[in-house]
Amino acid sequence: MIIQKFGGVAMRDSSSRKACIRHIRRAIKEHGKVVIVVSAMGRTGDPYSTDSLLSISEALGISPHAQDVAAGCGELLASAIMSAELEMEGIENELIYGGRSGILTEGPFGSADLKMELEPFFRIWGDRNVAVVPGFQGTGRDGRIRTTGRGGSDLTAVVLGDMLGAEIVEFFKDVPGVLEADPSIKPDAKLYESLSYTELLPLLETGRPVIQKKAALYAAMASVPLHIRSFSEECPGTFVTG
């Protein structure tokens, strides 16, 4: 089993999602079972990005509960589209979300921790090879949606990788892997082929970390192998292990 996490740029439009589906086909062939975790589509300024959803009304800023419900809609929409486009390509899958998924959140709105109950997830998934999961969110014991903080879809992928016993968690980004510096500032930034968790963490102390630091810390704690790579290019990327 493998977990594949597709970021907002990878999910932005039909052309980029076709590249994602090529990676999914390859993963099915190589690993059999595939769990796909998706971020909201696009980045700031795109119509369905998290920032765009939260800018619809200033009133969302005074209600953390309402804000989390609105923010979570981006990943729900992205997961629905990915599931439907996979079906269109002949890839059967199960869309798993909400309280029935076994993906639970604990803690405050906007920065909750994730936990998981395996039985509901496997019961819904059934005998299909592919599951599609919206990242960034879970349901509290009180039935309310809580999100896990900016970049929280990365945390969803790592927690699923740990709890489901995946061989590896693949992150598909708009960069070729983990670089020594932001390529928009240093175009010739060195690509790391492999890193330890300890080596990765300082590289995430930036305004735009390649993966969420909270997710990296969880991966280090649970020894979840990571592979950070480009969604648009067939390049080796960066492997992160102990």
Salt bridges, closest charged atoms under 4 A:
GLU30 OE1 - ARG26 NH1 3.62
ASP46 OD2 - ARG12 NE 3.01
ASP51 OD1 - ARG150 NH2 2.80
GLU85 OE1 - ARG17 NE 2.80
GLU87 OE2 - ARG128 NH1 3.91
GLU89 OE2 - LYS18 NZ 3.88
GLU89 OE1 - ARG25 NH2 3.53
GLU92 OE1 - ARG128 NH1 3.77
GLU94 OE1 - ARG128 NE 3.33
GLU106 OE1 - LYS115 NZ 3.30
ASP113 OD1 - LYS214 NZ 3.34
GLU117 OE2 - ARG141 NH1 3.10
GLU119 OE1 - ARG123 NH1 2.53
ASP142 OD2 - ARG144 NE 3.01
ASP142 OD1 - ARG146 NH1 2.94
ASP154 OD1 - LYS5 NZ 3.02
ASP154 OD1 - LYS173 NZ 3.45
GLU167 OE1 - HIS31 ND1 3.25
GLU170 OE1 - ARG26 NH2 3.23
GLU170 OE2 - HIS227 ND1 3.54
GLU170 OE2 - ARG229 NH1 2.83
ASP174 OD2 - ARG43 NH2 3.11
GLU180 OE2 - LYS186 NZ 3.04
GLU205 OE2 - LYS213 NZ 2.21
GLU234 OE1 - ARG229 NH2 3.75
